[in-house]
Structures are given as structure tokens and as C-alpha cells.
Amino acid sequence: MRFLAAAAVFTFLSLMPVIAQACSCAGPGSPAAAMERARAVFTGHVRVVKNTADNTDRVMIDVDKIWKGDPGKEFILGLPRHGCAYWNFEDQKDYLIYADKSWDKDNPDGYSVTMCSRTKPLEKARIEIRYLDAAVAGRDTTELDAGLAAILLSEQPDNIRTEAAIMLGGLIRDSTDTVPEEAVKALVTASQYGGTELKTTIAGNLANHHLMGRQDVKTALTALLDDRVFSVRSAAAGALSIIARNNSTVFAAIMTALEKTRQEAGGDIQAHQAIFTSMGRSLAATAATEEEKAQVVDTLLGMLDDIPEPYNKVTLIQHMGFQQARAGKAVPKLLEILKTAENYHLKQYLLLALGDIGAAETRDNIRPYLKDENCYVVGSAVTALYKIDTAAFPQLFAQEITPVIKTRFDKCSYELTNALQTIGSEAKSLKPFLAEKYQKMPESDWKKKQLGNVLEKL
């Protein structure tokens, strides 16, 4: 471990690729485990210069304390405001930062900071710092673990209790044989009092597969569905969708909470669209019967016009697609949205949803998107056309899709390879072409393994 007596300015440039999908992370693990994976761990004072022209934050950090790594003296971080990049940095604020290896293969010695790391404002890391100090010193953290429940149930400020809740959730998540009962009971007890951030944090940390079937947890989360704050209801619904999937009782409770929230929002639904989107997703996950799944389609379809933001609309569309043929009634609406969609992310998921629904009448509506300028859209069109009509697909593949793949592969190798993984043996005529592309790919190209998997299927 190295400390800097005077805060040094360090700079790093992370040129992260654009990620079309929303970020999805496994739990970040304990502080010690997160530190072991990270390239550098430190605290620092952040200065942010926002570049709105390309939607990128350029961040300069004055380093204070280092537990791991040698980030250097001058260091600029370029963070795109999308995908998995950690773009929550605020100007003139202190942070605990877990810096990972750069995603940019042309800058292998660089760094990146992601939403999936334990990076957070320093004011939310007071307890975590004790764990990092212990890990570096080689001390056992059992005593620190044992004190977390007492902190959560104490009258300390909510930011300290919230951090304790996160750490307790980590103990539950990292448990292998036996779930730590004291941690679960403390979270359940504390869920009924405290501020909004504490309640939403507790709900999020009860969203754990280890707790599936626990009636005490389900009862606590169901009670939060009636909280006066919309975001708490949303967090509780999300947690219930993890621990009580395909559960009619929970489905009814979330449906009631969603309808109540929509009524209370009145004409201001757009201001809370992320809340409604999240609750709609949770509703879909808890539906158990065919009748309930039909209700999901009706509910999501009814919400589409209320949710203007493309990335929120995508979630509703994606879960409508998951209902497959049950969502047939949604096809006209999805085609209407597709016709005027300009956002590539929205077009991508509309095509995938139409493919999942499998409406043969949409084939001619989808074919023009094989020529779209965006690679994600092209790959999604290929996937959708395969799913819609596998019997007619070989002729379409030979006449229209094969020329697209051969022409666009160098630029769209990732997206087209994803589509080929779905198509499988139907793409065997392309094996010589793909084998040649595979041989030309450098070993450092992470897409080579993906293409190799496709070739094995052919």
C-alpha cells in the first residue's frame, strides 16, 4: 500500500466502447474481493468537466489514499454517459474508486471505472474503508461483520445505516452453505423505518436468490409496496420479482401497487417513467398463470404511450417480447413505433420483440432493417427474421442475409456473430467465409472466441 503525503493529481484516459444494452452486473463482492480484482483502489477528490458534444464526462482526480495500484500522477478519465461506465461522478466531491483494466485494447495499461464496481461517494464508504484497511493489513473481518446488524438497527445517520445494509446484503450474497440469519433479520426489521434511500437499499439487498421462499422477507417487501414514496415501491417490486418469481399472490400485490402509483401520479406519469418501467418489468417476472401473463401484455401495452424516453420504452418492449405469442395483440403498436423510431436502441429491441412474438406478417416490415446503418439493428433484424419463420428462413438467408453478412462483417462482426449464434447450423454455407475471418483475427481480439463458438456449431 502506498500513501501520498500531498494529494497528487492523476489522470487516466479510458476509451470505452459504446454498449447498446443496459448495464447488467453480478454483485460486486466484498471489499476485499473487489480490491483483488481491481487494478487500483484509492480515494480522491473529483473535478468534472462535462463534454456535452459527445455525451462524455472528462474527470480529473486528486488522489488522497491508495490501497492498491500505482495510478500515476496525472490522470484523466473519459466516461461516456451510457452503458456500464460510471458516469455518476460529481464535481468537487470525494470518492472511493475501484479502477479496472481498460476496455480499450489499444490502451492496455489504462483504466476504466464501471457501474459494476464498488466505486461510490466517500461519504457512503465510511464502513467500507475499515474493511479495506483490514484486508491490506491481513486482519480478519469477522468482528467488523458482526457489528453491521447493530449499526443498521441503531439511531446513527441514515447514510451510515444505509452502508451497513449494503454490507449485510453482501454477506448474504456471498454466503455459500448457510445464509447469515442475523443479517437477514436486521434487514427485515430495518425495512419498516428510515428514509427513502435506506428503504430502497434494504429492498435491493433483499433481492437475493438465497432468500427465495422466505416468508419473512416476502412480507417485509410486500409492506414496502404500500410506501408513500414511488421509488421504494419500485425497489420492493424489483426485489419480489427475484425472490418470488411466478407467484400469483405477489403478482396481485405488484399489480395493485402499480395501479395505485399510476393513479397517484395523475398526469405526471412521464416524470416517473423509470419507476413505472421497473414495476412493469417486475409484474412480468411474477406472473404465474396464462391469465396473469395476458394481463401483463395489456398492462405493458397500455403503458407504452405514457413512456416517451426510448431506453425506458425498451424495457417494456423487451418484456412484451418475452410473452411470445401471447403478445400478438401488441404487434400493430410495435410496428407503429418501429416505423417512426430514430433511436437505434429502440429499433433493436422492437425487432427482437417482434421476433420473439413470432408474427409472420411482420417479415416484410423487418427486412428493410437488414440495410440499416447501425450494426445492432442489422444483427437484430437477422435474429428476428430467423425466429419469425424458420421454415422460410433458408431461402431468405441465401438471397438477402448472406450478402449483408459478407458486406458488413468487418464492421459489424460482434453484432452479426451474435445473430449467427442464434441461427446455428442454418448458416453452415458461410463456414468457409467465417473461418477465413477467424484466421485473420488477432488473438487479442475478444470477438475471436465468440466467432470460434459459432464455427464449432457449423
C-alpha positions in Angstrom: 0.0 0.0 0.0 1.2 3.5 -0.8 0.1 6.8 0.6 0.7 10.2 -0.9 1.5 12.8 1.7 0.3 15.6 -0.5 -2.6 14.8 -2.8 -1.2 14.2 -6.3 -3.2 14.8 -9.4 -3.5 11.8 -11.6 -5.0 11.4 -14.9 -6.3 8.5 -17.0 -8.0 8.1 -20.3 -10.4 5.2 -20.8 -11.8 4.9 -24.3 -14.7 2.7 -23.6 -16.8 1.3 -26.5 -20.4 2.1 -26.9 -22.7 -0.5 -25.3 -26.2 -0.8 -26.6 -27.6 -2.9 -23.9 -28.4 -1.6 -20.4 -25.7 -2.5 -17.9 -26.2 -5.8 -16.1 -23.9 -6.7 -13.2 -23.3 -9.5 -10.9 -22.8 -8.4 -7.3 -19.5 -6.5 -6.8 -18.5 -8.9 -4.0 -16.9 -7.9 -0.7 -14.4 -5.0 -0.5 -11.5 -7.4 -0.2 -12.7 -9.4 -3.3 -13.4 -6.2 -5.2 -9.9 -4.9 -4.4 -8.3 -8.2 -5.5 -10.0 -7.9 -8.9 -9.3 -4.1 -9.4 -6.2 -2.7 -10.9 -6.2 0.3 -8.5 -8.2 1.2 -5.4 -8.0 4.7 -3.9 -9.9 7.7 -2.6 -9.7 11.1 -4.3 -11.3 14.5 -4.9 -13.0 14.6 -8.3 -13.2 17.5 -10.7 -15.5 17.0 -13.6 -15.6 18.8 -17.0 -18.7 17.6 -18.9 -18.4 17.4 -22.7 -22.0 17.5 -23.9 -20.9 17.4 -27.5 -20.2 13.7 -27.4 -22.0 13.0 -24.1 -18.8 12.2 -22.3 -17.6 13.3 -18.9 -13.9 14.1 -18.6 -12.8 13.6 -15.0 -9.7 14.7 -13.2 -9.0 13.3 -9.7 -6.7 14.5 -6.9 -5.6 11.2 -5.2 -5.7 11.0 -1.4 -5.2 7.5 -0.2 -4.2 4.4 -2.2 -4.8 0.8 -1.1 -3.7 -0.9 -4.4 -2.0 0.0 -7.6 0.0 2.9 -8.9 -2.3 5.1 -10.9 0.4 7.7 -11.6 0.5 11.4 -11.1 -1.6 12.9 -13.9 -4.6 11.1 -14.9 -7.8 12.0 -17.0 -10.8 9.7 -17.1 -13.1 9.9 -20.1 -16.5 8.4 -19.3 -19.3 8.0 -21.8 -22.7 8.6 -20.3 -24.2 5.2 -21.3 -23.5 1.5 -20.9 -21.6 0.3 -17.9 -19.3 3.4 -17.5 -19.5 5.0 -14.0 -20.8 8.4 -15.1 -22.2 9.5 -11.7 -19.1 11.5 -10.7 -20.0 14.9 -9.4 -17.7 17.9 -9.4 -15.8 18.8 -6.2 -16.8 15.6 -4.4 -14.7 12.9 -2.7 -15.0 9.3 -3.9 -13.8 5.8 -3.1 -12.7 4.4 -6.6 -12.1 0.9 -7.8 -10.4 1.3 -11.2 -10.4 -1.7 -13.5 -8.4 -2.7 -16.5 -9.2 -0.5 -19.5 -11.7 -1.9 -22.0 -9.7 -0.3 -24.8 -7.4 -2.9 -26.4 -5.3 -0.1 -27.8 -4.6 1.2 -24.3 -3.9 -2.0 -22.2 -2.2 0.0 -19.4 -5.2 2.3 -19.0 -8.1 2.2 -16.6 -11.8 2.2 -16.6 -14.4 2.7 -13.8 -17.7 0.9 -14.2 -21.1 0.8 -12.6 -20.4 -2.8 -11.7 -17.5 -1.8 -9.3 -17.8 -0.7 -5.7 -17.0 2.9 -6.7 -19.1 5.4 -4.6 -19.0 8.8 -2.9 -16.7 8.7 0.1 -19.5 9.7 2.4 -21.1 6.4 1.6 -17.9 4.4 2.2 -17.0 5.0 5.9 -17.5 1.4 6.9 -16.0 0.0 3.7 -12.7 1.8 4.3 -12.4 -0.2 7.6 -12.7 -3.4 5.5 -10.0 -2.2 3.0 -7.6 -1.3 5.8 -8.2 -4.7 7.4 -7.7 -6.5 4.0 -4.4 -4.7 3.3 -3.2 -5.4 6.9 -4.2 -9.1 6.6 -6.7 -8.8 9.5 -9.8 -11.0 9.8 -13.0 -9.1 9.3 -15.3 -11.3 11.4 -15.6 -8.7 14.1 -16.5 -6.0 11.5 -19.1 -8.3 10.0 -20.6 -9.0 13.5 -21.1 -5.3 14.2 -23.1 -4.5 11.0 -26.5 -5.5 12.2 -26.2 -3.3 15.3 -25.2 -0.3 13.1 -28.2 -0.9 10.9 -30.6 -1.1 13.8 -29.0 1.9 15.6 -30.0 5.6 15.6 -26.9 6.6 13.6 -27.4 8.8 10.5 -29.2 7.1 7.6 -26.1 7.2 5.3 -24.2 5.1 7.8 -27.1 2.7 8.3 -27.5 2.5 4.5 -23.9 1.5 4.1 -24.4 -1.2 6.8 -27.4 -2.5 4.9 -25.2 -2.8 1.7 -22.5 -4.7 3.6 -25.1 -7.0 5.2 -26.5 -7.7 1.7 -23.0 -8.6 0.6 -22.7 -11.1 3.4 -26.0 -12.8 2.3 -24.9 -12.7 -1.4 -21.5 -14.2 -0.6 -22.8 -16.9 1.7 -22.4 -20.5 0.4 -23.8 -23.0 2.8 -25.8 -21.1 5.3 -27.5 -17.7 5.0 -26.4 -15.4 7.9 -29.7 -15.2 9.8 -28.7 -12.1 11.8 -28.1 -10.2 8.6 -31.5 -11.2 7.1 -33.4 -10.4 10.3 -31.7 -7.0 10.6 -32.6 -6.0 7.1 -36.2 -7.2 7.5 -36.6 -5.3 10.8 -35.0 -2.1 9.5 -37.1 -2.1 6.3 -40.0 -0.6 8.1 -38.4 2.6 9.2 -35.8 5.1 7.9 -35.6 7.4 4.9 -36.2 6.7 1.3 -32.6 5.8 0.4 -32.3 3.4 3.3 -35.6 1.6 2.4 -34.7 1.3 -1.3 -31.2 0.0 -0.3 -32.7 -2.6 2.0 -35.1 -3.8 -0.7 -32.3 -4.1 -3.2 -30.2 -6.1 -0.7 -33.1 -8.5 0.0 -33.3 -9.1 -3.8 -31.2 -12.3 -3.4 -31.8 -15.8 -4.7 -30.6 -17.1 -1.4 -33.8 -15.7 0.1 -36.3 -17.3 -2.3 -39.2 -18.8 -0.4 -38.6 -16.8 2.8 -42.0 -15.6 4.1 -40.5 -13.0 6.4 -38.6 -11.4 3.5 -41.7 -11.5 1.3 -43.9 -10.0 4.0 -41.4 -7.1 4.6 -41.1 -6.4 0.8 -44.9 -6.6 0.3 -45.3 -4.0 3.0 -42.9 -1.7 1.2 -45.2 -1.8 -1.9 -47.5 0.5 0.1 -44.8 3.0 1.0 -45.7 6.6 0.2 -42.6 7.0 -2.0 -42.8 5.7 -5.5 -39.1 4.6 -5.7 -39.5 2.5 -2.6 -42.5 0.7 -4.1 -40.4 0.1 -7.3 -37.4 -1.3 -5.4 -39.7 -3.6 -3.4 -41.4 -4.8 -6.6 -38.0 -5.5 -8.1 -36.9 -7.5 -5.1 -40.1 -9.5 -5.0 -39.5 -10.4 -8.7 -36.3 -12.0 -7.6 -37.4 -13.9 -4.6 -40.9 -14.8 -5.6 -41.0 -15.3 -9.4 -44.1 -16.7 -10.9 -46.1 -16.1 -7.7 -49.8 -15.2 -8.1 -50.0 -13.6 -4.7 -47.1 -11.4 -5.3 -48.3 -10.6 -8.8 -51.6 -9.3 -7.4 -49.8 -7.2 -4.9 -47.5 -5.6 -7.5 -50.4 -5.0 -9.8 -52.3 -3.2 -7.0 -49.2 -1.1 -6.2 -48.7 -0.3 -9.9 -52.3 0.8 -10.4 -52.2 2.8 -7.2 -49.0 4.5 -8.3 -50.4 5.4 -11.7 -53.5 6.9 -10.1 -51.4 9.0 -7.6 -49.1 10.2 -10.4 -52.1 11.5 -12.3 -51.0 13.3 -15.4 -47.3 13.3 -14.3 -46.5 9.7 -15.4 -43.7 10.9 -17.6 -41.8 12.4 -14.7 -41.8 8.9 -13.1 -41.4 6.8 -16.2 -38.4 4.8 -14.8 -40.5 3.8 -11.8 -43.3 2.6 -13.9 -41.0 0.8 -16.3 -39.3 -1.0 -13.4 -42.6 -2.0 -11.9 -43.9 -3.3 -15.2 -40.8 -5.5 -15.5 -41.4 -6.8 -12.0 -45.0 -7.6 -12.9 -43.9 -9.6 -15.9 -41.5 -11.6 -13.8 -44.1 -12.6 -11.1 -46.9 -13.7 -13.5 -47.7 -17.4 -13.0 -50.9 -18.2 -14.9 -51.9 -17.7 -18.5 -54.5 -15.1 -17.4 -51.8 -13.2 -15.5 -49.5 -13.2 -18.5 -52.3 -11.8 -20.6 -52.7 -9.1 -18.0 -49.0 -8.3 -18.3 -49.4 -7.8 -22.1 -52.4 -5.5 -21.6 -50.6 -3.5 -18.8 -47.3 -3.0 -20.7 -49.2 -2.2 -23.9 -51.2 0.4 -22.0 -48.0 2.0 -20.7 -46.2 2.4 -24.0 -47.7 5.7 -24.9 -47.0 7.0 -21.3 -43.3 6.3 -21.5 -41.6 8.6 -24.1 -37.9 8.0 -23.2 -36.5 5.4 -25.6 -34.4 3.5 -23.0 -37.4 3.1 -20.6 -39.7 2.2 -23.5 -37.2 -0.5 -24.5 -37.7 -2.3 -21.2 -41.5 -2.6 -21.7 -41.0 -3.8 -25.3 -38.4 -6.4 -24.3 -40.7 -7.9 -21.6 -43.6 -7.8 -24.1 -41.5 -9.9 -26.4 -40.8 -12.3 -23.6 -44.5 -13.1 -23.6 -44.0 -14.5 -27.1 -47.2 -15.4 -29.0 -49.4 -14.1 -26.1 -48.3 -10.6 -27.1 -49.7 -10.9 -30.6 -52.2 -8.1 -29.9 -49.2 -5.8 -29.4 -47.8 -6.2 -32.9 -49.6 -3.3 -34.6 -48.4 -1.0 -31.8 -44.8 -2.2 -32.0 -44.8 -1.8 -35.8 -46.2 1.7 -35.4 -43.4 2.6 -33.0 -40.8 1.0 -35.3 -41.9 3.0 -38.3 -41.0 6.3 -36.7 -38.2 5.2 -34.4 -34.9 7.0 -34.8 -33.1 5.7 -31.7 -31.1 2.6 -32.7 -31.5 1.0 -29.3 -35.3 1.3 -29.6 -35.2 -0.2 -33.1 -33.0 -3.0 -32.0 -35.4 -4.2 -29.2 -38.5 -3.6 -31.3 -37.1 -6.0 -33.9 -36.1 -8.6 -31.2 -39.5 -8.4 -29.6 -41.3 -8.9 -33.0 -39.0 -11.9 -33.5 -39.9 -13.3 -30.0 -43.6 -12.8 -30.7 -43.2 -14.7 -34.0 -45.8 -12.8 -36.0 -45.2 -14.0 -39.6 -47.0 -10.9 -41.0 -44.1 -8.7 -39.8 -41.5 -10.3 -42.0 -41.7 -7.7 -44.8 -41.7 -4.9 -42.2 -38.4 -6.2 -40.8 -36.5 -7.0 -44.0 -35.6 -3.3 -44.8 -33.7 -3.1 -41.5 -31.1 -5.6 -42.9 -29.8 -2.4 -44.6 -29.8 -0.2 -41.6 -26.6 1.8 -40.9 -26.4 0.6 -37.3 -24.8 -2.8 -36.7 -27.0 -3.6 -33.7 -30.2 -3.0 -35.8 -28.9 -5.2 -38.6 -28.0 -8.1 -36.2 -31.4 -7.8 -34.5 -33.2 -7.9 -37.9 -31.3 -11.2 -38.8 -32.2 -12.7 -35.5 -35.9 -11.6 -35.7 -36.3 -13.0 -39.3 -35.0 -16.4 -38.2 -37.3 -16.6 -35.2 -40.4 -15.5 -37.2 -40.3 -18.2 -39.8 -37.6 -20.9 -39.5 -39.1 -22.8 -42.5 -38.8 -20.0 -44.9 -35.5 -18.7 -43.5 -33.0 -20.8 -45.6 -34.1 -19.1 -48.8 -34.1 -15.6 -47.2 -30.7 -16.3 -45.7 -29.2 -17.3 -49.1 -30.8 -14.5 -51.1 -30.7 -11.5 -48.7 -28.9 -12.2 -45.5 -25.7 -13.8 -46.7 -24.8 -10.8 -48.9 -25.4 -8.5 -45.9 -23.1 -10.6 -43.7 -20.3 -10.7 -46.3 -20.5 -7.0 -46.9 -20.9 -5.8 -43.3 -19.0 -8.4 -41.3 -15.8 -6.4 -40.8 -17.7 -3.5 -39.3 -20.4 -5.5 -37.6 -18.6 -8.7 -36.5 -19.8 -8.6 -32.9 -23.5 -8.0 -33.8 -23.6 -10.4 -36.7 -21.8 -13.1 -34.7 -24.5 -12.8 -32.0 -27.1 -13.3 -34.6 -25.3 -16.3 -36.1 -25.2 -17.9 -32.6 -29.0 -17.9 -32.7 -29.2 -19.1 -36.3 -26.8 -22.0 -35.7 -26.5 -24.6 -38.5 -28.7 -22.7 -40.8 -25.6 -20.6 -41.5 -23.4 -23.5 -42.5 -23.0 -22.2 -46.0 -21.0 -19.3 -44.5 -18.5 -21.6 -42.8 -15.6 -21.0 -45.2 -16.1 -17.2 -45.2 -16.3 -17.1 -41.4 -13.3 -19.5 -41.0 -11.2 -17.1 -43.1 -12.3 -14.1 -40.9 -11.5 -16.1 -37.8 -8.0 -16.9 -39.0 -7.3 -13.2 -39.7 -8.5 -12.0 -36.2 -5.6 -11.4 -33.8 -5.6 -13.4 -30.6 -6.1 -10.2 -28.6 -9.5 -9.6 -30.3 -12.1 -10.7 -27.7 -14.6 -11.4 -30.5 -12.5 -14.2 -31.9 -13.6 -16.6 -29.2 -17.2 -15.7 -29.9 -16.8 -16.4 -33.6 -15.0 -19.7 -32.8 -18.0 -20.8 -30.9 -20.2 -20.2 -33.9 -17.8 -22.1 -36.2 -18.0 -25.1 -33.8 -21.8 -25.2 -34.3 -21.4 -25.2 -38.1 
